[in-house]
Amino acid sequence: MQQRKIEALHSHAAGLSKMSNIPDDLKYTAEHEWIRMDGGVAVVGITDYAQHALTDIVWIEFLADEGDSVEENGSFASVESVKSVSDIYAPLAGTIVELNQDLQDAPEVMNEDAYGSWIAKIELTDAGAVDGLLDAAGYAALIGE
């Protein structure tokens, strides 16, 4: 399932011009999530590249609740667009401390401002593990930009 999501995103985005916004101050995953650290808490959302590939986002479903533990690469939400449904994965293991419930009423803000629209805040089991994620240059290389 995870590999299909990645292939679908790469396939669609291959036809897009190189226009993704990739802020230098964030970390990234190969599954197209971004991470901003706030102390020991990872603020997680989807990248600009992912929202372009998904097109119009119409729904988000939380598959985990606040207080739940998540495994690294464990699915904790899904995003539905007019094209498909894609899982959102925890970049690292930890405990969900907050879910952005506002997205359920206005999921389209993920298209409008990918980096201002966080999905979850996860208190990481090992905050140092974030150093193993992709930096902006690594993510740009991954998506061919």
C-alpha angles and dihedrals in degrees: 000000000000091000091050090054091051093047092048092050092047092046095051096039092050086075094052122091116251097272108125118138109227113180114211094220096065136076122228143203130219086244090064101255122136125216129203115186119225104180106302092339122098114214105208134197141143122277127250088248090056095048090050090051093047093047116198110017110211106169144016124199123194111220093186134043133229107279093032120126117236129200123226106276090008115143112246102163142012129217122208121204131176086267107041151334117260130189120234113219132208106246091213138003119279147101124296107239098174140009121203098241090177088075091068090065096039112021090158090077086079087066093044097048114007095178096043093050108075120186104198144359113222125190101219123229088217113020090188090065089076087079088071092062124093121277121216093273092049092049092047089053091048092056094040100250 
